[in-house]
């Protein structure tokens, strides 16, 4: 049976750990609110870009941009979004597993990767996957310019004909307790049809120099916006997972402290009982000798 002082030292150590996990939970909750605000701030820009892209594609009906042409090959480059640090639950494992399984199933001929995040990069390099570009150590509030170089490499691979599709995998933020690994096809781009307005006049845009030129410039920006939006979604998912993980760790530490406190009381009670028995036995032996 361990000594009472050893159990007390262990309880103090767990209490210190609990303070750390509690502080990390509060930090993750604060950063989560900022990440959610960043996601919401970019949505109007993404929605307006999609609206313009839909109207331009309706005007340029005879023109087919290379990003809109579907190829029949089985070669692809996957843009994999992960975190730079750990303690984020299973978010990185789920993203990596989803991306690699999808590539092996749909594009077995050639698989290339562009990683946004250190965890994904380290895993793919460890298992000798073809990583052609990477960006790591992104801040809590990344800018589109920090993500752009890696996206440009993926677009150039498609433009040169080295791959037949450009894919994107990230953790989509659903709620604080739910994040789903999601795979999207960026190229060939699929532009959803615009919903017809039931009432009111319809806007008629004039494009300069022409709809085809606008489409040429807009489609790469559209792909870049989708990747940047995915990075922000993954940031929100990361902090949600961290907050839940630290909350579970804090609760587990509390349960362990309660269990050890009860055990320490039992050890202390057993020690007191032993000491009393020794005193009584000693007194009885002294009386018998007299």
Beta strands, then each sheet from edge to edge (+ up, - down):
strand 1: 75-81
strand 2: 110-116
strand 3: 130-135
strand 4: 166-175
strand 5: 178-187
sheet 1: 3+ 2+ 1+ 4+ 5-
end
